[in-house]
Amino acid sequence: MLRFLIGLITFFIIQSTSAQCEMLVELTKDLANPKTKQAFKNYIKGNDDGMYSYLQLAKAGRTELRTSVEALQAFTKLQKNEKLIKLGVSKGDLAGMLKK
């Protein structure tokens, strides 16, 4: 039983790390792409909110939006919207809405 639990925990850690690595690979590609606007490159550097929004848009498959500074700013603003928070709309819910 203990081996099973350790294996299960290890599996989830690897899966989580794998997903993060995939997102970092995508970000690296976007940053290296000569078609990516310099405004995005400047915005994303050292910007935790921007990075989180980028990752959420990337997970949702919104490749056309994830490098748009305007889209990242709007998504960040939505995540911090007091009315949405009071309604119980989580960050995960917002990302789920983007998938639809």
MIROSE-611478 format. One line per field, with one value per residue: residue number from 1; residue in one letter; x, y, z of N, C-alpha, C in turn. Coordinates in steps of 0.1 Angstrom, whole numbers, plus 5000, padded with zeros to 4 digits. Layout:
N
num <- c(NUM,...)
residu <- c(A,...)
n.xx <- c(X,...)
n.yy <- c(Y,...)
n.zz <- c(Z,...)
ca.xx <- c(X,...)
ca.yy <- c(Y,...)
ca.zz <- c(Z,...)
c.xx <- c(X,...)
c.yy <- c(Y,...)
c.zz <- c(Z,...)
//
This chain:
100
num <- c(1,2,3,4,5,6,7,8,9,10,11,12,13,14,15,16,17,18,19,20,21,22,23,24,25,26,27,28,29,30,31,32,33,34,35,36,37,38,39,40,41,42,43,44,45,46,47,48,49,50,51,52,53,54,55,56,57,58,59,60,61,62,63,64,65,66,67,68,69,70,71,72,73,74,75,76,77,78,79,80,81,82,83,84,85,86,87,88,89,90,91,92,93,94,95,96,97,98,99,100)
residu <- c(M,L,R,F,L,I,G,L,I,T,F,F,I,I,Q,S,T,S,A,Q,C,E,M,L,V,E,L,T,K,D,L,A,N,P,K,T,K,Q,A,F,K,N,Y,I,K,G,N,D,D,G,M,Y,S,Y,L,Q,L,A,K,A,G,R,T,E,L,R,T,S,V,E,A,L,Q,A,F,T,K,L,Q,K,N,E,K,L,I,K,L,G,V,S,K,G,D,L,A,G,M,L,K,K)
n.xx <- c(5008,5019,5039,5023,5011,5033,5042,5019,5019,5044,5039,5019,5034,5053,5037,5026,5050,5058,5038,5042,5068,5062,5047,5066,5083,5067,5065,5091,5094,5076,5089,5112,5104,5105,5083,5068,5056,5076,5065,5051,5072,5086,5066,5061,5084,5095,5069,5047,5018,5012,5026,5012,4987,4994,5000,4975,4960,4974,4971,4944,4943,4945,4962,4964,4959,4975,5000,4993,4995,4973,4953,4964,4965,4937,4927,4941,4929,4903,4906,4910,4887,4864,4836,4832,4847,4832,4809,4819,4834,4861,4897,4902,4877,4874,4894,4884,4861,4872,4880,4857)
n.yy <- c(4988,5012,5015,5018,5043,5060,5057,5068,5094,5102,5099,5120,5142,5142,5144,5170,5185,5179,5191,5218,5221,5217,5241,5260,5254,5261,5289,5296,5291,5310,5333,5332,5333,5352,5365,5372,5399,5426,5440,5421,5405,5422,5428,5403,5396,5392,5396,5384,5382,5385,5363,5341,5345,5341,5314,5303,5309,5296,5269,5267,5266,5289,5300,5322,5343,5343,5356,5382,5413,5429,5410,5395,5414,5419,5394,5391,5412,5403,5381,5393,5407,5419,5415,5391,5374,5375,5362,5337,5328,5311,5312,5290,5285,5306,5301,5277,5287,5299,5278,5270)
n.zz <- c(5000,5008,4989,4966,4972,4972,4946,4933,4942,4932,4904,4900,4906,4886,4864,4868,4867,4841,4826,4832,4822,4794,4790,4794,4773,4752,4757,4754,4727,4716,4725,4710,4684,4655,4646,4667,4686,4698,4719,4734,4743,4759,4778,4791,4805,4837,4847,4867,4868,4841,4831,4843,4831,4805,4806,4813,4790,4771,4779,4775,4748,4732,4712,4695,4711,4733,4730,4728,4741,4749,4753,4773,4794,4797,4804,4829,4843,4844,4861,4885,4890,4911,4912,4898,4914,4938,4928,4927,4906,4896,4888,4873,4863,4846,4827,4817,4805,4784,4768,4757)
ca.xx <- c(5000,5028,5046,5013,5009,5045,5041,5009,5024,5054,5032,5013,5045,5059,5027,5026,5062,5058,5029,5049,5078,5055,5043,5079,5088,5058,5069,5104,5092,5070,5099,5122,5097,5107,5070,5062,5059,5085,5057,5048,5085,5089,5055,5061,5096,5093,5056,5040,5004,5013,5030,5001,4977,4999,4999,4961,4956,4981,4964,4930,4945,4943,4975,4964,4957,4985,5011,4987,4995,4960,4945,4969,4960,4923,4925,4945,4919,4891,4909,4910,4874,4857,4822,4834,4852,4820,4800,4825,4841,4875,4906,4901,4865,4877,4902,4874,4852,4880,4881,4844)
ca.yy <- c(5000,5024,5017,5024,5057,5067,5057,5077,5108,5105,5101,5133,5152,5141,5150,5185,5191,5178,5202,5231,5221,5220,5255,5267,5252,5270,5303,5298,5292,5323,5344,5331,5335,5365,5371,5376,5413,5430,5445,5409,5401,5432,5427,5390,5395,5396,5399,5372,5382,5382,5349,5333,5347,5334,5299,5299,5310,5285,5257,5268,5265,5302,5304,5335,5353,5342,5365,5395,5421,5433,5398,5391,5424,5417,5382,5394,5420,5395,5372,5401,5414,5417,5409,5377,5367,5374,5352,5324,5324,5310,5314,5278,5286,5316,5293,5268,5294,5302,5266,5269)
ca.zz <- c(5000,5009,4976,4957,4975,4968,4932,4929,4944,4922,4891,4900,4906,4873,4855,4870,4862,4827,4821,4834,4812,4781,4789,4793,4759,4743,4759,4747,4712,4713,4726,4700,4671,4650,4643,4680,4688,4709,4731,4742,4749,4770,4788,4798,4813,4851,4850,4872,4864,4827,4829,4847,4821,4793,4808,4812,4776,4764,4783,4768,4734,4726,4707,4689,4721,4744,4728,4727,4754,4753,4758,4786,4803,4799,4812,4842,4849,4847,4872,4897,4890,4924,4910,4894,4926,4947,4922,4929,4894,4899,4877,4865,4856,4835,4817,4812,4796,4772,4761,4750)
c.xx <- c(5009,5035,5036,5012,5021,5045,5031,5013,5035,5049,5026,5024,5051,5050,5026,5038,5063,5049,5035,5060,5073,5052,5056,5085,5080,5062,5082,5103,5086,5080,5109,5117,5099,5094,5063,5066,5068,5077,5054,5061,5088,5079,5057,5073,5093,5079,5048,5026,5004,5016,5019,4990,4981,4997,4985,4956,4962,4974,4950,4931,4944,4956,4975,4963,4969,4997,5006,4988,4981,4952,4951,4965,4945,4920,4930,4935,4907,4894,4908,4897,4867,4843,4823,4838,4840,4810,4806,4831,4856,4884,4905,4888,4867,4884,4893,4865,4860,4881,4868,4843)
c.yy <- c(5013,5026,5023,5039,5065,5068,5067,5091,5112,5107,5115,5144,5153,5147,5165,5191,5190,5189,5216,5232,5224,5234,5263,5266,5260,5284,5305,5299,5305,5334,5344,5333,5350,5373,5376,5391,5416,5434,5433,5405,5410,5430,5414,5389,5400,5399,5386,5371,5378,5368,5339,5333,5340,5319,5295,5299,5299,5271,5256,5267,5278,5307,5318,5346,5354,5351,5380,5402,5425,5422,5394,5401,5422,5405,5384,5402,5412,5386,5380,5409,5409,5410,5395,5369,5365,5363,5338,5319,5323,5312,5302,5279,5296,5308,5283,5274,5297,5290,5264,5280)
c.zz <- c(5000,4995,4965,4959,4970,4953,4926,4931,4934,4908,4890,4899,4892,4863,4856,4864,4847,4820,4821,4824,4798,4779,4787,4779,4750,4745,4753,4732,4708,4715,4715,4686,4667,4647,4656,4683,4700,4722,4740,4750,4761,4782,4797,4808,4827,4855,4854,4867,4849,4823,4832,4836,4808,4794,4807,4798,4768,4767,4776,4753,4726,4721,4701,4699,4731,4742,4726,4741,4759,4759,4771,4797,4807,4807,4827,4850,4852,4859,4885,4899,4903,4922,4906,4906,4936,4941,4923,4916,4897,4886,4867,4857,4844,4823,4810,4802,4783,4763,4752,4740)
//
